[in-house]
Amino acid sequence: MKFESQNPFLKNKSFSETSQLDRNQVQDTILIDYDQTMTVSGTVNKTFIMLLLLVASATGIWYLGSIGYNIFPYMIAGAIVGLILVFVAAFRPQHSAIVAPGYAIFEGLFIGGISAFFEQMYPGIVIQAVGATFVTFMVCLGLYKYKIVKVNQQFRSVVIAATLAIATYYIVSWLFSMFTSFVPVHYGNSLMSIGISVFVIIIAALNLFLDFDMIEKGAAQKQPKYMEWFGAIGLMVTLVWLYVEFLRLISKLSSRD
């Protein structure tokens, strides 16, 4: 689950073609209504709203699981609907204000379910994964803000290529494991498997830089207001990916104890 950020909706195309304001309006500052254009602060606020919705949904499904409900169907439905909404936003960014809250709620069902599963197996793992995700986000934000890491074309190309390679590997491995006795290398708690998880986490973290860059450029280009929701969805997709990978890594390390 969206890369000129290899987050499938923070693409340059989305920010420059499907939602670009009329160039004459951008050039003539008198004609720009700044209350109707994308801002970084507006995107941050909308990301926070989505995070609250996701946490509320995840908490609800976790509670249902704790009192004996079978939450697996809700978890699977959340993952599927969340993925569908991601593609809706990718192809129809003008509907992002409607899609974004729905994505957060349905993705929360998946995150809450998988978190409850891992917590039952390894008590304390969720708070560790949340903490690791938060620290990673803050470190990447600081590195980007103070220009310690600069997003240029070479950086972007390498991260995109690595992300596509990871996605391809996951899909192919899943298909082989479904129809054959093949066991993917990243399963289990071997050193190779742990190494793969570390690599994937690094690439997920590097995607945050692409997300920050796309959001900043979108605001600089005075994109329409709905692009704040669009950018927020993209950032949330990366954070969810990062959190799930931390869950997987910590579970592998814990199972070796």
C-alpha positions as CSV (number, residue, x, y, z in Angstrom):
1,M,0.0,0.0,0.0
2,K,1.2,5.3,-3.2
3,F,6.3,7.7,-6.4
4,E,8.0,10.5,-8.1
5,S,8.0,10.2,-4.3
6,Q,7.6,6.5,-4.7
7,N,4.5,7.2,-3.1
8,P,2.2,6.9,-6.1
9,F,0.4,10.2,-5.7
10,L,3.1,12.6,-4.9
11,K,4.3,12.4,-8.5
12,N,5.5,15.4,-10.4
13,K,2.8,14.8,-12.9
14,S,0.1,15.2,-10.3
15,F,1.6,18.4,-9.0
16,S,2.4,19.9,-12.4
17,E,-0.2,18.7,-14.8
18,T,-3.5,17.6,-13.3
19,S,-3.6,20.3,-10.6
20,Q,-1.4,23.1,-11.9
21,L,-3.0,26.5,-11.5
22,D,-3.2,28.7,-14.6
23,R,0.3,30.1,-15.2
24,N,-1.0,33.6,-15.6
25,Q,-2.5,33.4,-12.2
26,V,0.7,32.2,-10.7
27,Q,2.7,35.0,-12.3
28,D,0.2,37.7,-11.4
29,T,0.2,37.8,-7.7
30,I,-2.8,40.2,-7.6
31,L,-5.0,37.4,-9.1
32,I,-4.0,34.7,-6.6
33,D,-6.3,33.9,-3.7
34,Y,-3.9,32.6,-1.2
35,D,-6.7,31.2,0.9
36,Q,-7.5,28.8,-1.9
37,T,-3.9,27.5,-2.6
38,M,-1.9,24.8,-1.1
39,T,0.4,25.6,1.9
40,V,2.8,23.5,3.9
41,S,1.1,24.3,7.1
42,G,-2.3,23.3,5.6
43,T,-0.9,20.0,4.5
44,V,0.6,19.4,8.0
45,N,-2.8,20.1,9.6
46,K,-4.6,17.7,7.3
47,T,-2.0,15.0,7.9
48,F,-2.6,15.5,11.6
49,I,-6.4,15.1,11.1
50,M,-5.8,11.9,9.1
51,L,-3.5,10.6,11.8
52,L,-6.2,11.2,14.5
53,L,-8.8,9.4,12.3
54,L,-6.4,6.5,11.7
55,V,-5.6,6.1,15.4
56,A,-9.3,6.3,16.4
57,S,-10.2,3.6,13.9
58,A,-7.2,1.4,14.9
59,T,-8.1,1.8,18.6
60,G,-11.7,0.8,17.9
61,I,-10.7,-2.4,16.0
62,W,-8.1,-3.3,18.7
63,Y,-10.8,-3.0,21.4
64,L,-13.2,-5.3,19.4
65,G,-10.4,-7.8,19.2
66,S,-9.7,-7.6,22.9
67,I,-13.3,-8.5,23.7
68,G,-13.4,-11.6,21.5
69,Y,-14.6,-10.3,18.1
70,N,-13.1,-11.8,14.9
71,I,-11.4,-8.7,13.5
72,F,-9.7,-10.4,10.7
73,P,-12.4,-9.6,8.1
74,Y,-12.4,-6.0,9.1
75,M,-8.6,-5.9,8.8
76,I,-8.6,-7.4,5.3
77,A,-11.5,-5.1,4.2
78,G,-9.7,-2.1,5.6
79,A,-6.5,-3.0,3.6
80,I,-8.4,-3.5,0.4
81,V,-10.6,-0.4,0.6
82,G,-7.7,1.7,1.7
83,L,-5.7,0.6,-1.4
84,I,-8.6,1.4,-3.6
85,L,-9.0,4.8,-2.2
86,V,-5.2,5.4,-2.7
87,F,-5.7,4.7,-6.4
88,V,-8.8,7.0,-6.5
89,A,-6.8,9.8,-5.1
90,A,-3.9,9.1,-7.5
91,F,-6.1,9.4,-10.6
92,R,-8.6,11.9,-9.2
93,P,-6.6,14.2,-6.9
94,Q,-9.5,16.8,-7.0
95,H,-11.5,14.3,-4.8
96,S,-8.8,14.1,-2.2
97,A,-10.7,16.0,0.4
98,I,-13.4,13.3,0.4
99,V,-11.0,10.3,-0.1
100,A,-8.4,11.2,2.6
101,P,-10.6,10.8,5.7
102,G,-12.0,7.5,4.3
103,Y,-8.5,6.2,3.6
104,A,-7.4,7.1,7.2
105,I,-10.4,5.3,8.7
106,F,-10.1,2.1,6.6
107,E,-6.4,2.0,6.9
108,G,-6.9,2.3,10.6
109,L,-8.8,-1.0,10.5
110,F,-5.9,-2.7,9.0
111,I,-3.3,-1.1,11.2
112,G,-5.3,-1.8,14.3
113,G,-5.8,-5.4,13.4
114,I,-2.2,-6.1,12.5
115,S,-1.0,-4.2,15.6
116,A,-3.2,-6.3,17.8
117,F,-1.8,-9.5,16.2
118,F,1.8,-8.5,16.7
119,E,1.1,-7.2,20.3
120,Q,-0.4,-10.5,21.3
121,M,2.7,-12.4,20.1
122,Y,5.3,-9.8,21.3
123,P,3.9,-7.6,24.1
124,G,5.3,-4.1,23.9
125,I,6.1,-4.3,20.2
126,V,3.5,-1.7,19.2
127,I,4.9,1.1,21.3
128,Q,8.4,0.3,20.1
129,A,7.3,0.5,16.4
130,V,5.4,3.7,17.0
131,G,8.4,5.2,18.7
132,A,10.7,4.1,16.0
133,T,8.4,5.5,13.3
134,F,8.1,8.8,15.1
135,V,11.8,9.2,15.7
136,T,12.6,8.3,12.0
137,F,10.1,10.9,10.8
138,M,11.5,13.6,13.0
139,V,15.1,12.8,12.0
140,C,14.2,12.9,8.3
141,L,12.2,16.1,8.7
142,G,15.2,17.7,10.5
143,L,17.7,16.6,7.9
144,Y,15.4,17.9,5.1
145,K,14.6,21.2,6.8
146,Y,18.2,22.1,7.5
147,K,19.3,21.0,4.0
148,I,21.6,18.3,5.3
149,V,19.9,15.9,2.8
150,K,19.0,17.5,-0.5
151,V,16.6,16.0,-3.0
152,N,18.1,16.2,-6.4
153,Q,17.3,14.1,-9.6
154,Q,20.0,11.5,-8.8
155,F,18.7,11.0,-5.2
156,R,15.1,10.8,-6.5
157,S,16.0,8.2,-9.2
158,V,17.8,6.0,-6.8
159,V,15.0,6.0,-4.2
160,I,12.4,5.4,-6.8
161,A,14.3,2.5,-8.4
162,A,14.9,0.9,-5.0
163,T,11.2,1.3,-4.0
164,L,10.0,-0.3,-7.3
165,A,12.5,-3.2,-6.8
166,I,11.1,-3.8,-3.3
167,A,7.5,-3.7,-4.5
168,T,8.3,-6.1,-7.3
169,Y,10.1,-8.5,-5.0
170,Y,7.2,-8.5,-2.5
171,I,4.6,-9.2,-5.2
172,V,6.6,-11.9,-6.9
173,S,7.4,-13.6,-3.6
174,W,3.8,-13.5,-2.5
175,L,2.6,-15.0,-5.8
176,F,5.2,-17.8,-5.6
177,S,4.4,-18.6,-2.0
178,M,0.7,-18.7,-2.9
179,F,1.0,-21.3,-5.6
180,T,4.2,-23.2,-4.7
181,S,6.1,-24.4,-1.7
182,F,8.5,-21.5,-2.1
183,V,9.4,-19.7,1.1
184,P,10.5,-16.1,0.6
185,V,13.9,-15.0,1.9
186,H,12.4,-12.2,4.0
187,Y,10.2,-14.6,6.0
188,G,11.5,-15.9,9.3
189,N,14.1,-14.4,11.6
190,S,17.4,-15.3,9.8
191,L,20.1,-12.7,9.5
192,M,19.3,-12.4,5.8
193,S,15.7,-11.7,6.6
194,I,16.6,-9.1,9.2
195,G,19.0,-7.5,6.8
196,I,16.2,-7.2,4.2
197,S,13.9,-5.6,6.7
198,V,16.6,-3.0,7.6
199,F,17.1,-2.2,3.9
200,V,13.4,-1.8,3.3
201,I,13.1,0.5,6.3
202,I,15.9,2.7,5.0
203,I,14.2,3.0,1.6
204,A,10.9,3.8,3.3
205,A,12.6,6.5,5.3
206,L,14.2,7.9,2.2
207,N,10.8,8.2,0.6
208,L,9.9,10.7,3.3
209,F,12.4,13.1,1.8
210,L,10.7,12.8,-1.5
211,D,7.3,13.4,0.1
212,F,8.6,16.5,1.9
213,D,10.1,17.8,-1.4
214,M,6.9,17.2,-3.3
215,I,4.8,19.0,-0.7
216,E,7.1,21.9,-0.5
217,K,7.1,22.3,-4.3
218,G,3.4,22.0,-4.5
219,A,3.0,24.8,-2.0
220,A,5.6,26.9,-3.9
221,Q,3.7,26.4,-7.1
222,K,0.4,27.6,-5.5
223,Q,-1.4,24.3,-6.2
224,P,-5.2,24.2,-5.5
225,K,-6.3,23.8,-1.9
226,Y,-7.4,20.2,-2.3
227,M,-3.7,19.3,-3.0
228,E,-3.1,19.6,0.8
229,W,-5.3,16.5,1.3
230,F,-3.5,14.9,-1.6
231,G,-0.1,15.5,-0.1
232,A,-1.4,14.4,3.3
233,I,-2.5,11.1,1.9
234,G,0.9,10.5,0.3
235,L,2.7,11.2,3.5
236,M,0.4,8.9,5.5
237,V,1.0,6.1,3.0
238,T,4.8,6.3,3.6
239,L,4.3,6.5,7.4
240,V,2.0,3.4,7.4
241,W,4.6,1.5,5.3
242,L,7.4,2.6,7.7
243,Y,5.4,1.5,10.8
244,V,4.5,-1.9,9.4
245,E,8.1,-2.5,8.4
246,F,9.2,-1.6,11.9
247,L,6.7,-4.1,13.3
248,R,8.1,-6.8,11.1
249,L,11.7,-6.0,12.0
250,I,11.1,-5.8,15.8
251,S,9.1,-9.1,15.7
252,K,12.1,-10.8,13.9
253,L,14.5,-9.5,16.5
254,S,12.2,-10.5,19.4
255,S,11.7,-14.0,18.0
256,R,15.5,-14.6,18.2
257,D,15.7,-13.9,21.9
